[in-house]
Amino acid sequence: MSENTKVEAKRVFIGAGCNRVVNNVSWGASGLVSFGAQNAVAVFCPKTAQILTTLPGHKASVNCTHWLPTSKFAFKAKKLDRQYLLSGDSDGIIILWELSTLNNDQQWRHVLQLPLSHKKGVTCITAYMVSETDAMFASASSDGVVNVWDVSFPSQPSEECKVVCLDSICVDTKAIVTLSLAELPQNPGRFALALGGLDNKIKLYSGERTGKFTSVCELKGHTDWIRSLDFSLPLHTTEEIPNSIMLVSSSQDKVIRIWKLVLVGDVGSWRREITLASYIEGPVFVSGTFTYQISVESVLIGHEDWVYSVEWQPPVIDFIDGRLVNHQPLSILSASMDKTMMIWRPEKKTGVWMNVVCVGELSHCALGFYGGHWSPNSLSILAHGYGGAFHLWRNVSSSKESENWQMQKVPSGHFAAVTDVTWARTGEYLLSVSQDQTTRVFSAWKNDEGNEAEDEHWHELARPQVHGHDINCVAMVQGKGNHRFVSGAEEKVVRVFEAPLSFLKTLNHTCAGGEGSFPEDLQADVQVLGANMSALGLSQKPIYLHSSSEPLERNGGGEGLDTFETVPEAAPAELKEPPIEDQLAFHTLWPESHKLYGHGNELFSLCSDHKGNLVASSCKAQSASMAEIWLWEVGTWKAVGRLQSHSLTVTHLEFSYDDTLLLSVSRDRHFSVFSIQRTDNGEVSHKLMAKVEAHKRIIWACSWNPFGHQFATSSRDKTVKIWSVENDARIKQILVLPPFGSSVTAVAWTGLDRNEKSGCVAVGMESGLIELWNVKIIETEEGTTATAALALRLEPFMCHVSAVNRLAWRPTEKCESNQSLRWLTSCGDDNCVRVFNFKF
């Protein structure tokens, strides 16, 4: 393979969960949804349920995102070919991004970081589009400071955005958690800013577009923290010019309040009499030459837990008096910790506000929603919840009179660092584990339009393990028979899982189809349909195919006792399309078949040999006795070996492709190579061949060459070294790649051409970046040498934003040796699982 060959890279899939904070999600006028996934700003398309990109730039967790314009101002963005996005993190930094769309090609650009950053984490961003090229926005922080900004967008491609800080308001020593901005009725250039925080009062400020905001009044009524505020656009009444706007507020007191802000007259002409009635009518304030009054319009009670978000329905275009008007509908979406979203509207006859739509499930066994959002056309509503998951409903009713809200596909993924990822035996799907205590299966689904690779869309297929400890490592058991994997968590037990029948049948509907590694005629022996979660979330019990379909009576039939607290009975089934969150959470578990006891500390690394005979495991260690590597025999699951060599945690293990050697790397900066032999009577014998101090710092990862006894090691000392096991069992260093920019945390080797002994080594770094290096092994009588050349440096927008934890090439058994397409999966601390394909 010539060294200057161009490698083409394509982003196939990103799986990520949403940060579990309020104000984290924003639905833009572009139709795209933004959210924070650890340090990344992720953007997804609700139509395809695919995450399109992640934006690198933040050094801390992203707390909030806000589109300019959001769906509320979509009517002001009809002709915009460039849209903007604000994101704020827990260090107080706010970044402005630009999305430009040319010929359906979307380009992202980091425009600027706001010059004045908050001293504490950003809690909320709100904006008001004054025109297509001008906006005001405000940002709040957990130290009680609110900054108000003016931003003007360029009208020409050559120009830049201008951002000016108009005012910095020190409101309170406590956090401000929600904001809303609105232009005052009939008072262009004057704005109202509502703030809510931890003292139960809504604070109202007023100011001009050019600068200072002053406190004008406080609205009292809520009895707990204010969680969400949203101003409506001006309300069109029978009069020509609207003279009122509404403010909706929600709180941890489970109540939603609607306030009406009305223009009552000029400063000179309007006088207030102090009477009992005036106290009921609410406070009055002056802005410029006008006087405004705020009164309670309605109090909405219906949620059974904290109401985290309220949002007015975006404007709809209506014919009023023969002209097109962007009309504010009287309709509010609320999302609560009781796991429901509600739409509230006033009754046509009485004007009493009623809850007309309720989606989700009133549930006490799972925590609920952090926020709810309207789509720009108001036909879809989106919630994000405690499990880092999205829930999307679409009104599929064709008539205007009735509504029929149906759940839709959404992207999903882990909501904490992803610690390990591996492919199925023939690459039909990939399996990832995370500190969010779940194991997830992702696979390509056939698209409705066709079955070409171009039409593949990846989705979460199952959640085989939902655990009570953070999961650190996983390995697919190779060989024949049913799909099995082993996982190790922050506990001393290795757990073995076996695929149930419901999963095997579902797999037939994915792009892999039935051509996988476990033919259908053998599936008849599988008697387990699925699995049930245990009460403590540690062990998963099988549901057998011929067991009664009656749900088990729990607690000896105690009527109604703790009915909310029990774990729902699983109902595993064959899925013909990608499952939604509720199915994934409860009905796609795999039964646990074995527990392997032996390690004295929490598990850290696992691997399986290629024939499917052995599994090797290691745990966290600070002594030689704890750093033993255990070998387990697949099938009997007995311990058949304890390999001693290292003195600290073994960080990664891998068998050579002919299964005769086991390589281990460790925190003690050494690697060890063990020879693994099977005697005639089937017993396993092992011998330490070599132990070498290979790097100056901890060794994070290792990978064998598929075509020989060469391997790569990567370390915190920013180097990758290539070694060869020579015929006389000596180990020789044959190559050191040039130093990398940061600690090298993952490495993976794939073969490209067996005849030429050429391959490609993928290198993943602590910075999140990924590089590919072409490596060619040259074997002569004098010994082995190697050459390497940089094949591709992935651009930052395609890479992870935090440390890469594992890289894995898709098994190439199905590919011919000369096929040029290779698939790589990666996982990282940014909660993301990624799949790339490369054309060599």
N, C-alpha and C positions, 0 to 999 in steps of 0.2 A: 504494500500500500504506500503510495507516494506521500511524503510528509506535508505537502502543500494542499492536499485534498480539502475542499471546503465541506464542512459538516453543516447540514441544515437542521435547525432545532425548531420544534413545534410544541407549544404548550397544549396539553391534552385535557388536563383536569386539575382543579384545585378543590380540595375539601377542607372546610374550616367552619368552626362554630363561632358564635357571636360572643363578645365579651359580656359578662353578666353585670352590666350597669345600665341605669336609666339614661335616656337621651343618646344612646349609642347608635341608633339607626335613623336614617333619613331617606325618604323616597323623593327623588328629584323629578323635575319637569321633564328630564330626558327619558323618564321611564325606568331608570336604573336605581337600584337601592345600594346605599353605602352603609358599612358597619365596621366597627373596630374588631380585629382578631389579634389579640395580644398587641405587639407594636406595629402591626400592619393596618392600613386602611384597605378593606376589601370591598370590591364592587361586584354586584351580581345582577343578572338579567332575569326578572321574574317570568318572562315568556318561556325561556329555555331551562330555567332552574339551574343555571350554570354560573359559577363565580368566574368573572372575566379576567380579573387582574387583582394584584395586591400592590399597594403603593408603599415603597420603602422611604423612611425619612425620620420617623419618630424613634426616640431611644427609650421611651417608656410606654406603658400600656395606654392604648387609645380609649379615652372616655366618651367622646362625643364626636359626631360627624354632622354636617349640615350643608345641604346643597344650596347653591345660589343659581337659579331659583329652585325652591322646593315645589312639590305638587300644588301647594296653595297658590303659587304665582305662575303656574304653567301657562295661563292666558297671556302673560307678558313675555313669553319665551317662544312664541310660535316660529320666529325666523332665525333664532340663534343657532349658529353652527359651532359656537363655543360656550360651554357651561363650566361653572366653577364649583369647587367643593372645599369646605373648611373642615379641618379636623383638629381636635384638641386632646392633649394627653395628660397623664397624671403628674408630669413635671411642670405643667403650666405653659407648655409650648403650643402655639397654634400655627398650622401650615395651610397655605392656600394652594390648591391644585387646579389645573386647567385640563378640561377634556375637549378636544377638538375633533369634529367628525367630518371627514372628507371621503366621499364615495363609499360610505358604509365602513370606512376604516377608522377605528378610534385610536387616537393618540393621547397619551397622558403626559403631563409636564408638571414638575415641581416649580411653582411660580415664585413663591417667597415664604419666608417665615416671618410672622408678625414681629415688628421691631420691639414692642413692649410685651414681654411675656409675664404671665401671672406667677406669683411666688409659690403658690400651691397649685394643686391639680385643677384643671378646667372641668367644671361640672355641667355646663350648658352653653349652647350657642343658639341665638335666634336671629332672624334677619327679616328685613322688609325691603322688597324690591320697589324702589321709587320709580325707576323706568327700566328699559331694557339694558341700559348700560350703567345704571347707578343703583347702589344699594346701601342701606345702613345695616349694621349688625352689632349685636352686643354679646359679650362673653362674660360668664360668671365663674368665680373660683371658690374653692372650699374655705378660703380665708375671708369671705364676705366682700371681696372687691369685684366691681362690675366695670368693664371697659366698654365704651361705645365707639364704634368705628364707622368711617365712611369709606366706601370702595367704589372706584369708577373703573369699568372694564374698557379695554381698548376697542375702538371702532375699526382700526386698521390692524392687519396681522403684525406689522412691524412695531406697533406700540406695546407698552407694558401696562400692567395694572397699577393703579395708584391707590394706596391704602393710607388713611390718615386717622390717628386716634383723636376723637373729638373730646372725650371726657373720660375720667377715671373716677368712679364713685365708690367711696368706702362706706358701704351700707351698714355693715354689722361686723362683729367679731366672729359670728357664726357663719356657717356655709350658706351661700345662696345656691339653690339647686334647680330653680326653674325661672325662665324669663319669657316675656313676649313683648313684641314691638308693634305699634300701629300708628298710622297717621290719624290725627284727630279730625272728626267730621267738619267739613267746610273750612278747614284751617290748614291749607297747604304749607308744607315746610315745618309744621309743628307736630311733635310726636309724643305719644304716651308710652312709657316703659313700665311694665308690671313685673315685680320681683317677688319670688316666694322662697321661703327657707324654713328654718327650724323653729321659728317663734310663732307659728299659727296665724300670722297676719300677712295680708297681701299688701305690699308697699307699691305706691304708684308715684312715678316720677314723670315730669314733663319737661320738654326741652325743644330747642330748634335744631335744624339740620346742621347748623354751623357750630354747635358747641354745647354749652353747659346744660346739664339736666338738674332740676331741683325737685325735692320731695314735695308733693302736693297733698297727698292724703294716704290713709291706711284703711284697708277694708277688713273688718273683723267678722267672724262668723264660724270659721273652721276651728275645731278643737284639737287639732294635731298638726304635724308638719305639713306644709304645702308641698305637693309633689309635682304638679303640672299646671301650667297656665297657657291659654291660647286666645288671642284676640281674633274676632271675626273680621271680615272685610265689611265696608259700610253696607248697612241694610237698606235695600230699596223698598220704600213704602209707597203710598199713593202719591206722595209729593215728588216733585221733579228731582230735588237734590237730597240725598240721604243725610239725616242729621243725627244718626246714632250708630254705635258699634256695640258688639257684645263681647264680654270676657267670660270664659269658662275656666273654672278652677277645680282641682281635685286634691284630695288630701288623704293622709293616713287615717283620718276619722271615718273612711269608707263612703264619704258623701261628696257629691259633685254640686257645685253652685254655679249658677249663671247670673252674671251681673250685666246691667245695661248702662252704657255711658251715653248720655243724651246731651246735645247742645240745647241749653235753655235760654240763651239770649246774649246780647252784648253786655259788656261789663257795666256800662252806664245805665242801661235800660232795665236791668233785672235786679230786683231786690228780694232778699229772702226774709220771711218773717220767722222768728224763732217760735215754733209751736211744737206740740207733741208730734204732729204729723211730719214735721221736717226731720225729726230723728228717724222716723220710719222710712222716709223717702231716701235717706242716705246722704253721704257727704257731697259738698260742692267744691269745685276748684276753678281757678282762672288760668287760662293759658292765652297769652297775647291779648287780643281784645274780646275774647269770648269766654263765657262761663259754661261749665259743664257740671252735670249732676250724675252721680252713680247710685243705682239702687239695685236691690236683689230682684232678679226676674223670676228665678225658680230654684228650688232645691231638689236634686235628683237622688233618690235613695233606692238602691237595688243591688249593689255589690256587697259581698259578704267579707271582703278583706280590703287591704289598702288599695286605693285607686292610684296607680302609678302614672297614667297618662290620659289626657283628654285632647281631642283635636277636632276642629271644625271641618266639615266636608269642604273640599275645594270648590271654587265657584263653577257654576254651570252656565252655559250660554242660553239665554232665554229671549224670546220676543216680548218686549214690553212697549206698548204703544207703537207698534210697527217698527221698532228699531232693535238691533242686537245689543243686549246688555249682559255683561258678566255679573251674574246674579248670585248672591251668597245664600245657599240653601240653609234652612234652619234644621241642621242635622249634626249631631256630635257623636264621635267615636270614643269610647272609653275602654281602657284595658286595666285589669286588676290582678292582684296576687291570688284571687280566687280561681284563676285559670279560665276566666271568661272575658270576652270582649262584647260590649253592647253598643248598639246604635240607638240614640235617643232623638225623638222628633216630637213637636207639639201636635196634638190632635187637631184635625181640621176645624171641628165645631167648637170645642171648648177652649182650645189653646193650651191645654194642660200637657206638659212634657211627659212623654211615656217612653218606656223601653220597648222598641218595636222589633229589634233583632238581637238575639243572644247566640254567640258562637263559642265553641270551646266546651269544656266540661267542668261543672262545679266539682272540684276535687280537693280532698284534704290530704291525699297521700303523695301528691307531687306539688311542688311550689309552682306559682303561676307566672303571669306575664309582667315584663318590665316596661313594655310600651306597645302602642298600637298606631298604625299609620294608614292613611288613605292612599290609593293610587291616584295619579293625576285625573283619570276619567271617572273616579269614584265607584268603579265596578269591582274593585278588589280591596281587601283589607288585610294587613299584615301584622302579626304579633311576633315579638321575640321574648323568649322565656328563660327561666332559671337554668334549664339544661343546655343553654347555649344554642337552642334550636329555634328555627323559624316556623311559623304556622300561617298559611295563606289561604284565604277564602275568596271565592269569586262568585258574584251574583250571576247565575247562568239563566235566570228567568228572562223570557222574551217579552213579557208584558210589563208595562209600567206599574200596574196595580199590585202585582204579587212579587215577592222576592224569594229567591232560592239560592242560598249561600252554600257552595260546595268546596270542600278542601282541595287544594291544588298541590302539585309537586313543588318542593323548595330545595335549595342546596342545603347540605348538612355537613357536619364534621365535628372534630373534637373541640372542646372549649378549654382545654389546658394543653401543656406541652405534649407533643407526640413523641414517645420515647423509642419506638421501634416499628419497623414495617417490613413485610415479607410478601412474596408472591405465592399463589397456589402452585401446585406441582407443575402444571403445564401452562401457568400464567392466565387462567380464566378470570381470576379476580385477585385483589390484594387485600391483605389483612394488616390492620394497624392497631397499636395499643398506646394508651395515653395515661397521663396523670389525672385525667378526668374519670378514671376508674372504669373505662369501657374498652372493649375490643370491637372493632368495626370492620365490616367487609364492604369494599367498594368494587363496582364492576361496570363495564360498558353495557348499556341497554340498546337494543335495536330501536332506531328512531322510526316514527310513523312513515316518514317519507321514503325510507329505503334502508338497505343494510350495508351500504358502503362504509368504509372506515371514516370517511368525512362526516357521515351522519351519526356517528357514535356519540352518545352523551353518557357520561359517567354519573352514577348515583350510588348512594349507600344502599346496599342490598340486604344487609342483616346486621344485627348487633349481638354476636354470639355470647359475649360475656358482659354482664353489668355487675360490677364487683363492689366490695366495701373497702378496698385498698387501692392505692395508686399502682398501676401496672407498668413494669419496667422493661419487660422483654417478651418476645414471642418467637416461636419457630414452627413452621409447617412440617409435619411428619411426612417424609418422602415415601417412595415405594408404592405398592399397589393397594387396592382396597378403598375403604371409605376415606373421605377427607377428615384429617385429624390435625389438631395443633396443640402445642403445649405453651402455657404462659406462666410468667413469674412476676409476682407483685411484691409490695412492701410487706412480705410475710415469708415464712421459711418453707412453704409448701410449693412444689411445682404441680400445676393442675393440667390434666389432659382432657381435651374436649373432642367430641365426635359429631360429625354433621348429622342432623336429623333429616327425615324424609321430606319435610316441608321445604327445607333449604335445597335439597337435591332437585326437587321438582321445579322450584323457582329458578334455579340455575339454568334450566332449559330455555327460559324466556330471555336470557341475556344474550349478548353477542357471542359468547363462547358456545351457547347452545348445548346440545347433548354431546358435543364432540370432546368433552373434557376427559379427565383421567380416570373416571369411574363410570363405566358403561351402564346403561339403564337396566340391562338384564341382570346385573349383579345387585341393583338397588333393592330387589325384592327381599333380600335378606335383612334389610334395615327395618327393625320393628319399632323404632322410636320416632314419633311424629314431631316432637319438639321438647321444650323444657319449661319448668316453672321456676320462678325466682323464690329463693328462700326468704324468710322474714328478715334475716340479718343481712341479706345480700351477699353471702359468701359462697354458698353451694347451690348449684342448679340441678334440680331433680328432673329425671326424664318423664315425659308423658308418652305412654305406650299407645301403639296404633289401635289395639282392640280393647283399650280400657273404656269404661263407661263414659258417656259424654256428660253425665251429670256432674256438676261441679262439687268438689268435696265439701262436706259440712265442716266448718271450722269451729273450734272452741266447743265441741260437743253440742252444737246446735243452740248456743246461747242466743236467744232472739235479740237481734238489733244491738248486741254489745260490740262496741268498737268497730262498727261496720265500715267506717270511713278509713280506719287505719290499716286494714288488711291489704296485702298486695293483691292486685287483680289476678284472677285465674287466667293463665295464658290460653289463647286460642290459635295455635299455629295453623297456617294454611298455605297452600300454593299461591304465590303472588304472580300475576300476569303483567303487572306494571310496577315501577319503583314504589316502595312502601312509603307511607307518610310517618311522621314522628311517633304518633301513638302506637302504630303497628311495630315500629322498630323498638320502642322502649320496652314493650312487654311480650310480643308474640314471635320474635325471631331468635330467641335464645337457643344455644346448643347445650345439650346435656353434658354434665361433667362425668367422665367415665372412671378416672383414677386420680388419686392424690399421691404425690411422691414425696416422702419424708426423708430427711437426711441432713440438709443444710442447717447450719446454726445461726445464720443471719438472713437478712432480706435478699431475695433473688436479684441477680444483676444481668446475667447473660445466658442465652440458650442457643443451641444449634442442633440440627439433625444431620445425619450423614445422608448420602445421595441414594443409597439402596433402601433406606427406611428401616435399618436394623438397630441403630443406636441414636440416643439423644444425649448431648453433653450439657451440663449446667454449672454455673458458678454463682457465688453470692458475695455480698459486701464483706470485706475482710481487712483486718489490721494485724493478722498473724498468719504464719505459714499453715497452721492447722485449719484455720477458717478458709484459707484461699485454695483449698482442694477443689479440683474439678471432678464432678461425679459423672459417671457414665451409666445410663439406664438402657435396658434392653426393651425395644419396642414390642408390645404384645403382652409379655409377662410383666413388664414395668418393674423388674427387679433391678437393684443397683448391682452392676457388674464390674465396677472399677472406681477407684478413687485416686486421681492423678495428683501427685505432689510436685510442686516446682516453685510456685510464686510465693511471695511473702505479703503481698497486698492484693486488693480486689482485682480479679481477672475481668477486664472490661469488654472483651470480645473473643468469641470462639468461632473457628470455622474448620470443617473437614475439607481435605483436598478432594478433587473431583473423582479420584479413583478410590477414595475412602481408606487409604492406607496410612495417612498422616492426619494428625489433629494439631492445629495451630492455635495458640492462645497468646493474648497480649495483656499487659497488666499495668496498674498504677506504679508498680515497682520499676518501670522503665525497661523491663526485659520482655522478650518473647520466648516462648518455649515451643518446640516441635516434638510431638510424641508419635511413635509408630504404633499403629493399632492393627493387631493381627487376630484372625479367628483360627483356633486350633481345630483339628479334625473332628473332635467331639462337640464342636460348636461353642466352646468357651472363648471368651475374649481375653487376649493378652495385650498388655500395653507396656511401653518402655520409653523413658525420656531420652530422645536422641540428642537434643541440644537445647541449651538455654543461653541466650545472648543479650547483653545490655545494648539495646539498639538505638536508643534516643536519649537526649538530655533531660526530657520531661516525660510526663505520663503519656503512654501510648493509648490512643483512643480506639483505633480500629485496624482491621487487617482484612485482606482478601486474596484468595488463591487465583492463579492463572488457570483458566479452564483447560488449557492445552498442555500443562506441564507442572513440574514441581517448583514453580517460582511463585513468590507472593509479595504483596505490598503491605507496608505498615505506615500508619500516619499518627502524628503526635502533636502535643501542645507546643513543641519546639518549632512549629511551622514548617516541618519537612515531611516529605513522603519518600520512603526508601524502598527499593526493589531488591529482593534477596532470592538466592537460588539454593535449593537442596541438591548438592552435587552427588555423583554416583557413590562416592566413598562416605556418604552421610555427613560430610562437612557442610556448613552453611556459609555462603559467601555473599557479601554485599556486591551487587552488580551495577547499581545505579542509584543516584540521589537526584530527585527532581529539584529544579531551582526553588529557593525558599518562597513560601506563600505569604500573603499579606496578613493572615491571622492564623490562629491555632487550627490545625486540620483535624476535624472531629469525625469525619466519615470517609470511607474509601471503598470502591467496588470495581472489580475487574471483569470485563466481558471479552469473549473471544470474537475476532472478526474473520480471520482466515487461518485455518488449521495448518495448511501447507506452508504458509509463510511465517507461522507462529506469531502472527500479529494480533494485537488486541487493543482495547481502549480502557483506560483507568479513569473512573469518575472520582473527583475529589470535592468533598464538601467541607466548608469552613465555618468557624464560629461566627463570622460576620454574616453568614447566610448565603454567601456566594458559592457557585458551583462551576468547576472547570473540567474539561475532558482532555485527557492526554493520550495520544497514540503511542503505544509501546510495542517494540518489536524485539523478540528474543532471538539471539544468535547463538547457536550451540556449535562449538568447534572441539577439536581434540584437546586443546589447551584448557577448555572450560566454557562456562556460559558467560555471555555479555549481553548487553541490551542497549537499545537507543530509544529516545523518547522525543516527541515534539508536541507542542501545544496544539490541540485540534480545535478547541472552541472555549471561549470564555462567555458564559451565559450573561446576558445583560441583567442589571439589578432588578428591573421590573418583572423578570421571569423567575427570580430566585427567592429564597426565603429572606425574611427580615431579621431573624435571630438565628442562633446556632443550628446547623444541620445535624441531626442526631443519627440518621442512618440513610444510606443509599443502597438500592438493590436493583439489579438488572433483571428484566423479565426472562424467564428460562427460554432458551433458544432451541429446545428439542424440535419444536414444530417448524422452526425456520430451517431453510437449507443453509449450508455453511457459507454460501456466498451471498445470502440475502443481505441487502444493505440497510434494512430498517431495524433499529433497536429501540426498546422501550426501557425507560429508567423511572423508578419511583423514589421519592425522597420524603423525609419527614423532619420536622424541626420544632424548636421551642416556640415558634410563632403560631402554634396550634394547627399548622397546615400539613396536609398530605398532598403531594404533587405528583403528577405523571407527565413525563415528556416523551416525545419520540424524536429520534435522530436518524437522519439519512446520511450514511457514510459514503 
